[in-house]
Amino acid sequence: MGTVGTDRTTMTAVCSAAGLTERYFYESFAGKADLVVAVVDALADEVRDTARRALETTEGSEIERVRAALTAVVTLLLDDPRKGRIAVVESIASAELRVQRHRTLAGVVDFVSAAALTIWGPRAVPESQRQLAGMMLIGASSELLLARLEGTRDLEIDDIVDAATALFVATTRRD
């Protein structure tokens, strides 16, 4: 999926790459659509876990913690471009994933909102604004990741993280 795209992914190729028989595949999944959803769900969990770990283990100011979490997520999605492609290209392009993408996006937005409240405490903007901020952060970051993955912009990880950090701070914290 992350190499050739969801539409061109076949169960035969998946089974071959995994060293499994198609019989075993169909014991785990009803079909390709179920596999695709499982992959996106697993990646979303990995993104949230990566961000959570960085927030919990980074010492320093609130902004340093935010930057650490965003650096960890951006690095996760760019160090293995297949993950980045699934997150920002396939999740939108694939018919099987459009409905699932909305559910996944809602969960990530909730995570961003909760993280902002934890980080800023009483300085956090109200929940409705944090939800919008989460959607903007995901959308803007996805576009920057896509530009990097497709080579249309010469962006370093720090460029993406700087922009995402500034957006998170500006949209989730009251001054």
C-alpha positions in Angstrom: 0.0 0.0 0.0 2.7 2.5 0.9 4.8 1.6 -2.1 2.4 1.0 -5.0 -0.8 2.5 -3.6 -4.0 1.0 -2.3 -5.7 0.5 -5.6 -2.7 -1.4 -7.0 -2.2 -3.5 -3.9 -3.3 -7.1 -4.4 -3.8 -9.8 -1.8 -1.4 -12.0 -3.7 1.3 -9.4 -3.4 0.5 -8.8 0.3 0.7 -12.5 1.1 3.9 -13.0 -0.9 5.6 -10.1 0.9 4.4 -11.4 4.3 5.3 -15.0 3.5 1.7 -16.1 4.1 -0.8 -18.1 2.1 -3.9 -16.4 0.9 -5.9 -18.9 3.1 -4.2 -17.4 6.2 -5.0 -13.9 4.9 -8.7 -14.7 4.6 -8.8 -16.2 8.1 -7.8 -12.7 9.3 -9.5 -10.4 6.9 -12.8 -10.6 4.9 -11.0 -8.9 2.0 -8.7 -6.1 0.9 -11.0 -3.4 2.4 -10.6 -4.8 5.9 -6.8 -5.0 5.5 -6.7 -1.4 4.4 -8.7 -0.2 7.3 -6.6 -2.2 9.7 -3.4 -0.7 8.3 -4.7 2.8 8.7 -6.0 2.2 12.2 -2.6 0.7 13.2 -0.8 3.7 11.8 -3.1 6.2 13.5 -2.5 4.3 16.8 1.3 4.5 16.2 1.1 8.2 15.5 -0.9 8.9 18.7 1.4 6.6 20.8 4.5 8.3 19.3 3.2 11.8 20.1 2.1 10.7 23.6 5.4 9.2 24.5 7.3 12.3 23.3 5.0 14.6 25.4 5.4 12.4 28.5 9.2 11.9 28.3 10.3 15.3 27.1 11.4 17.8 29.8 11.5 21.5 29.2 9.0 24.2 28.4 5.5 23.5 27.0 6.7 24.6 23.6 9.7 22.3 23.8 7.3 19.4 24.6 5.0 20.3 21.7 8.0 20.5 19.4 9.3 17.1 20.6 5.9 15.4 19.9 5.6 17.0 16.5 9.2 16.0 15.6 8.5 12.4 16.7 5.4 12.2 14.5 6.9 13.9 11.4 10.0 11.7 11.7 7.9 8.6 12.0 6.0 9.5 8.8 9.1 10.6 6.8 11.7 8.1 7.9 9.5 5.4 6.4 7.9 7.1 3.4 5.4 4.2 3.1 3.8 5.3 6.4 3.7 8.9 5.2 2.1 7.9 1.9 -0.5 5.8 3.7 -1.3 8.7 6.1 -1.5 11.6 3.7 -2.0 10.1 0.2 -3.8 6.7 0.4 -6.1 7.7 3.2 -7.6 10.4 0.9 -7.3 8.7 -2.5 -8.7 5.3 -1.6 -12.4 4.8 -1.8 -12.1 2.1 0.9 -10.5 4.6 3.3 -12.6 7.7 2.9 -15.1 6.8 5.6 -12.5 5.3 7.9 -10.3 8.4 7.4 -13.1 10.6 8.9 -13.3 8.3 12.0 -9.5 8.3 12.3 -9.2 12.0 11.9 -11.8 12.5 14.6 -9.7 10.4 17.0 -6.5 12.3 16.2 -8.3 15.7 16.6 -9.5 14.6 20.0 -6.0 13.6 20.9 -4.7 17.1 19.8 -7.4 18.8 21.7 -6.7 16.8 24.9 -3.0 17.4 24.5 -3.5 21.1 24.2 -5.6 21.1 27.4 -2.9 19.1 29.2 -0.1 21.3 28.0 -1.7 24.7 28.4 -4.1 24.0 31.3 -6.2 27.1 32.0 -4.5 29.0 29.1 -5.9 26.5 26.6 -8.6 27.8 24.3 -12.1 26.3 24.7 -12.8 22.8 23.4 -14.6 23.9 20.2 -11.6 26.0 19.2 -9.2 23.2 20.1 -11.1 20.8 17.9 -10.8 23.3 15.0 -7.2 23.8 15.8 -6.6 20.0 15.6 -8.2 19.8 12.2 -6.1 22.7 10.9 -2.9 21.2 12.3 -3.6 17.9 10.7 -4.6 19.4 7.4 -1.7 21.8 7.2 0.9 19.2 8.4 -0.5 16.7 5.8 0.1 19.2 3.0 3.6 19.9 4.2 4.3 16.1 4.4 2.8 15.6 1.0 5.0 18.3 -0.5 8.1 16.6 1.0 7.0 13.1 0.0 6.3 14.1 -3.6 9.4 16.3 -3.8 7.4 19.4 -4.8 9.0 21.4 -1.9 12.4 21.1 -0.5 11.4 20.8 3.1 13.4 19.5 6.0 11.9 17.9 9.0 12.7 21.0 11.1 10.8 23.2 8.5 7.7 21.1 8.9 8.0 20.9 12.7 8.6 24.7 13.0 5.5 25.5 11.0 3.4 22.9 12.9 4.6 24.1 16.3 3.8 27.7 15.5 0.3 26.7 14.3 -0.4 24.6 17.4 0.8 27.3 19.8 -1.1 30.1 17.9 -4.4 28.1 17.7 -4.6 26.3 21.1 -3.3 28.7 23.6 -4.6 32.0 24.9 -2.0 34.6 25.5 
